[in-house]
C-alpha cells in the first residue's frame, strides 16, 4: 500500500471496520443511516438543512461508503438531502433506499406493498436521488394485505427493467427471506437488531449461511443499549462510550453485519465512526452475553 493510501485511510476512521460485499459492490462495514437528517420524529424538514447537508458530506469524508435511507424518512426529505449534499456521487458511494411504507401522519408508518405503489415509490426515489438506477432497493416491510411474493415479484420486474441494481428485504422472517430468494437474488436483509434485542438471531444466521448482508436497524436500541449496565461497564473499562461498545458488538457479532448508526449530531457522527476501530476482547464479548 502506498504511503498516501495509508494516510488517506487513517483520515477515514469508519474504514477501520473492514468491508462487506453487497452483490458486486463492496462497502465499508461501518455504514451511515440517514434517517435522522429529517425533522423530529423523522417527520418534515430539519431545522437547518445546510447543517444536515454538511453532516452528510462529513459522513462520507469519515469513510462511510454505504448510506441507508428510505422514501418514508421525512417523508422524502432524507433522499433529497443526500442528493443535495453528495450529487454527483463519488464512485465508491453506495446508496440503499427502501419503499413500501407510507407516512399519512407524523406517528404513522403504514405498510403499502401494492405493485402500483412500489412502482411509484421507486420512480420517486430515483428522481429525488437523481439516479437512473438504485444500487440497493429494499422492500421496507411486508404488507399483510398483499401477498409477499406479489410485492417482491414487482421489484424483481423493476430490477429486470434496469431501475434496480440489487434487491434487499426488510422486517422479514426466515420464511419470508426464503420466499424472496426464490423470486430474485437478495443481497441484504434489514431488521431490528442490537445488543438488547436479539429476537432475529435466526434471520442473522440465515443471512450468514446464504452470504447475505444483515443490516441491523436501531443499532443502539433507540437508546436502550446506552443505558445497559453491562455496556456501561465495558465502556468504562475500555475508555469508550456506550454507543461505541454497542456498535463494536454488532461488528463483532458476525462478519455479515452492516451497522447503520444514524444521527443529526456532528459529535455523535464522529463518535460512531470511531467505533469502527474498537475491538472487543473475548472476555468483553462474554460479559456482554
C-alpha positions in Angstrom: 0.0 0.0 0.0 1.3 3.4 -0.9 2.0 5.9 1.9 -0.7 8.2 0.5 -3.2 5.4 0.8 -2.2 4.7 4.4 -2.6 8.4 5.3 -6.0 8.5 3.5 -7.3 5.5 5.4 -6.1 7.0 8.7 -8.2 10.1 8.0 -11.3 7.9 7.4 -12.0 6.1 10.7 -15.1 4.3 9.5 -12.9 2.3 7.2 -11.3 0.5 10.2 -14.2 -2.0 10.4 -13.3 -3.6 7.1 -15.5 -4.2 4.1 -18.6 -6.2 3.1 -19.9 -7.3 -0.3 -23.4 -6.3 -1.5 -23.8 -8.3 -4.7 -21.0 -7.0 -6.9 -20.5 -3.9 -4.7 -18.0 -3.5 -1.8 -18.7 -1.1 1.0 -17.1 -0.3 4.3 -18.9 -2.2 7.1 -19.4 0.9 9.2 -22.3 2.5 7.3 -24.4 5.6 7.9 -28.1 5.7 8.5 -29.6 8.9 7.1 -33.0 8.6 8.8 -32.3 11.3 11.4 -31.4 14.1 9.0 -35.1 14.7 8.6 -37.1 16.6 11.2 -38.1 15.4 14.7 -39.9 12.1 14.7 -38.4 11.6 11.2 -41.1 14.0 10.0 -40.8 17.1 7.9 -37.7 19.3 7.3 -34.8 19.6 9.6 -34.3 22.9 11.4 -31.1 23.5 9.5 -31.0 22.0 6.0 -27.5 23.4 5.4 -26.1 21.7 8.5 -27.6 18.4 7.5 -26.0 18.6 4.1 -22.7 19.3 5.8 -23.3 16.3 8.1 -24.0 14.0 5.2 -20.8 15.2 3.4 -18.8 14.7 6.6 -20.2 11.2 7.0 -18.7 10.3 3.6 -15.4 12.0 4.4 -15.2 9.8 7.6 -15.3 6.7 5.4 -18.9 5.7 5.3 -19.4 4.4 1.8 -22.8 2.9 2.3 -25.7 5.3 3.1 -29.1 3.9 4.1 -32.3 5.9 3.5 -35.9 5.4 2.6 -38.7 7.4 0.9 -40.6 7.4 4.2 -37.9 9.4 6.0 -39.4 12.8 6.1 -41.2 11.6 4.0 -38.9 12.2 1.0 -36.6 14.5 3.0 -33.6 12.2 3.6 -33.3 11.2 -0.1 -33.5 14.8 -1.2 -30.8 15.9 1.2 -28.5 13.1 0.2 -28.7 14.3 -3.4 -28.2 17.9 -2.4 -25.2 17.1 -0.3 -23.4 14.5 -2.5 -24.5 14.5 -6.1 -22.7 13.9 -8.4 -21.9 10.9 -6.3 -18.3 9.7 -5.6 -17.7 6.3 -7.3 -17.3 4.5 -4.1 -20.5 5.7 -2.5 -23.4 3.1 -2.5 -26.9 4.3 -1.7 -29.5 2.0 -0.4 -33.1 3.1 -0.2 -36.4 1.5 0.7 -40.1 1.6 -0.4 -43.2 0.0 1.0 -44.0 2.2 4.0 -46.1 5.4 3.8 -46.5 8.2 6.3 -50.0 9.6 6.4 -49.1 11.5 9.6 -46.2 12.1 11.9 -46.6 9.0 14.0 -47.8 6.5 11.4 -45.8 4.1 9.4 -48.3 2.1 7.2 -47.3 -0.8 5.0 -48.1 -0.5 1.3 -46.9 -3.4 -0.8 -49.2 -2.9 -3.7 -47.4 -3.2 -7.1 -48.7 0.2 -8.3 -47.4 1.9 -5.1 -44.0 0.2 -5.3 -43.6 1.3 -8.9 -44.4 4.9 -8.0 -42.2 4.8 -4.9 -39.2 3.6 -6.9 -39.7 6.3 -9.5 -39.9 8.9 -6.8 -36.7 7.7 -5.2 -34.9 7.7 -8.5 -36.0 11.3 -9.1 -35.1 12.6 -5.6 -31.7 10.8 -5.6 -31.0 11.9 -9.2 -30.2 8.4 -10.3 -31.2 6.2 -13.2 -30.7 3.0 -11.2 -30.8 2.4 -7.4 -27.7 0.5 -6.1 -29.7 -1.3 -3.4 -33.5 -1.1 -3.2 -35.1 -2.8 -0.2 -38.8 -3.7 0.3 -39.3 -1.8 3.6 -41.9 -4.1 5.2 -44.3 -6.9 4.2 -47.9 -5.7 3.7 -50.4 -8.1 5.4 -53.0 -7.1 2.8 -50.8 -8.1 -0.2 -49.2 -11.4 -1.0 -45.5 -11.1 -0.1 -44.5 -12.8 -3.4 -46.5 -10.2 -5.4 -44.6 -7.3 -3.8 -41.2 -8.8 -4.2 -42.1 -10.0 -7.7 -42.9 -6.4 -8.7 -39.5 -5.3 -7.5 -37.9 -8.2 -9.4 -39.6 -6.9 -12.6 -38.3 -3.4 -11.9 -34.8 -4.9 -11.4 -35.0 -6.6 -14.8 -36.1 -3.3 -16.3 -32.8 -1.8 -15.2 -34.1 0.5 -12.4 -32.6 -1.5 -9.5 -29.1 -3.0 -9.3 -29.6 -5.1 -6.2 -32.6 -6.1 -4.2 -33.0 -6.4 -0.4 -35.8 -7.0 2.1 -36.6 -5.6 5.5 -38.5 -6.6 8.6 -38.8 -10.2 7.4 -38.8 -13.7 8.9 -36.6 -16.5 7.8 -39.6 -17.9 5.9 -40.2 -14.6 4.1 -36.5 -14.4 3.2 -36.5 -17.8 1.7 -39.6 -16.9 -0.3 -38.0 -13.7 -1.6 -34.8 -15.6 -2.6 -36.9 -18.0 -4.7 -38.2 -15.0 -6.6 -35.0 -13.0 -7.1 -31.4 -12.7 -5.8 -31.4 -11.0 -2.4 -28.2 -9.3 -1.2 -29.4 -7.8 2.1 -31.8 -8.1 5.0 -32.6 -5.1 7.2 -34.2 -6.0 10.5 -34.2 -4.5 14.0 -31.3 -6.0 15.9 -29.0 -4.8 18.7 -27.3 -5.9 21.9 -30.6 -5.5 23.8 -32.8 -7.1 21.1 -31.6 -10.3 19.5 -35.0 -11.7 18.6 -33.9 -12.1 15.0 -30.9 -14.3 15.7 -32.4 -16.8 13.3 -32.6 -14.3 10.5 -29.0 -13.3 11.1 -28.0 -17.0 11.0 -29.9 -17.5 7.7 -28.0 -14.5 6.2 -24.7 -15.8 7.3 -25.5 -19.2 5.7 -26.5 -17.5 2.4 -23.8 -14.9 2.4 -26.2 -12.0 2.6 -25.6 -8.7 4.4 -27.5 -8.2 7.6 -28.3 -4.5 8.2 -29.4 -4.0 11.9 -31.7 -1.1 12.3 -31.9 0.6 15.7 -28.3 -0.5 16.3 -28.4 1.4 19.6 -31.8 0.1 20.5 -33.3 3.6 20.5 -31.0 4.3 23.4 -31.7 1.2 25.4 -28.2 -0.2 24.7 -26.7 3.1 26.1 -28.5 2.5 29.4 -27.4 -1.1 29.8 -25.3 -1.6 32.9 -23.1 -4.3 31.1 -22.5 -2.0 28.2 -21.6 0.8 30.5 -19.1 -1.4 32.4 -17.3 -2.4 29.3 -17.2 1.1 28.0 -15.6 2.4 31.3 -13.1 -0.4 31.1 -12.1 0.4 27.5 -12.3 4.2 27.8 -15.0 4.2 25.2 -18.6 5.4 25.1 -21.6 3.0 25.5 -22.6 3.8 21.9 -19.2 2.7 20.6 -19.3 -0.5 22.6 -22.8 -1.3 21.2 -21.7 -0.7 17.7 -18.5 -2.7 18.2 -20.5 -5.6 19.5 -22.6 -5.6 16.3 -19.5 -5.6 14.2 -18.1 -8.5 16.2 -21.3 -10.4 16.3 -21.0 -11.5 12.7 -18.8 -10.7 9.7 -22.1 -10.2 7.8 -23.4 -7.3 9.9 -23.5 -3.9 8.4 -24.4 -1.4 11.2 -26.1 1.9 10.2 -26.0 4.2 13.2 -27.5 7.5 12.3 -27.5 10.9 13.9 -28.1 14.6 13.3 -25.2 15.5 15.6 -21.7 16.1 14.3 -20.3 15.0 17.7 -22.2 11.7 17.6 -21.2 11.2 14.0 -17.5 11.4 14.9 -18.1 9.2 17.9 -19.9 6.5 16.0 -17.3 6.4 13.2 -14.5 5.9 15.8 -16.3 2.7 16.9 -15.1 1.0 13.8 -11.6 0.7 15.3 -12.8 -0.6 18.7 -12.0 -4.3 19.2 -13.8 -6.2 22.0 -11.7 -8.9 23.6 -13.3 -12.4 24.1 -13.8 -11.7 27.8 -15.6 -8.5 26.9 -17.9 -10.3 24.4 -18.6 -12.9 27.0 -19.5 -10.2 29.6 -21.9 -8.7 27.1 -23.6 -12.0 26.5 
